[in-house]
């Protein structure tokens, strides 16, 4: 009888935890979803304003220093961006609420002035800090607060990108590669789904973002082609990560003053924009991705987007890395894929998923991303391309605080940070 009583008590505790986390996750989804919608609208307004008044890019040398001074005035001069969120999940470090308004305003400022950055990476900081604050107000302990931060990350990613499954898995997978926090699965899914419903209530993500009509079915030839493109995408993801990590070090080496770094970085992006003769590589680049998938080919686009993004974020501008990664992968795929015999749009989609995988070290998230963005046709080929990119990209990654705890080549423990 005592044993049965213990089991009954454990079952009741499990039910209570289930109900508790459904409530907390949905609450987080609503709160973060609403803020993410406002963030989405703010970014869109900034992009539309710059499109209407392209001369705004002349503010780049001023916008960067303004962001640096804003962070300094708020006591966040040493903020480490997304890396700080990863540490908060892994080591239960506290996130400051001020991170949310700072990343909100500074990312919009970056997009308005024409810096090359995304929004989803910033969303991880936005959602993580808001969820951490909510967890603190609810009186959660350190372990539960970790789950709340992951819920916030998933909710913000989902509301901004419209990919609820990818968002939920990415929030659990990105922190420590090889060890997912499955206790957070239901909370992250609930939070992600709730945030997406909030976004759709404001008429966001009602249609598919990136339609691909020429996806191949699985065949021996298509499999070999996908492997070939996956190898090349792995090399590109390594290049992307190396450049993104080296650029801020070069700025710091030759320009020790952060404000001066931002001014020079903004000036360099401005000069490059004038040399290119268009603003194709400023902002996130969503319209260009759609053009590429629809049939355009710009051979130099992947290299230029990488350069623009490294100069922007390395100088201290704020924003995300994920959409620039997708842009780079898409441009590379639509250029290189047809040389391997792959259809144009399908090769761009493969490149997006595979370079994202190599740069973030998140193979499951990348496969879900391919499914949610491009549909189920050709999914085994997406999976193979992503798997090859993950395996051959080594221990490089966008986030220096990300840990890979199992070897990519053998079932053995390595426990090392990405570089």
Secondary structure, 3 states (H helix, E strand, C coil): CHHHHHHHHHHHHHHHHHHHHHHHHHHHHHHHHHHHHHHHHHHHHHHHHHHHCHHHHHHHHHHHHHHHHHHHHCCCCCCCCHHHHHHHHHHCCCCCCHHHHHHHHHHHHHHHHCCCCECHHHHHHHHHHHHHHHHHHCCCCHHHHHHHHHHHHHHHHHHHHCCHHHHHHHHHHCCEECCCCHHHHHHHHHHHHHHHHHHHHCCCCCCCCCCCCCCCCCCHHHHHHHHHHHHHHHHHHHHHHHHHHHHHHHHHHHCCCHHHHHHHHHHHHHHHHHHHCCCCCCCCCHHHHHHHHHCCCCCCHHHHHHHHHHHHHHCCCCCECHHHHHHHHHHHHHHHHHHHCCCHHHHHHHHHHHHHHHHHCCHHHHHHHHHHHHCCCCHHHHHHHHHHHHHHCCCCCCCCCCEEEECCCCCCEEEEECC
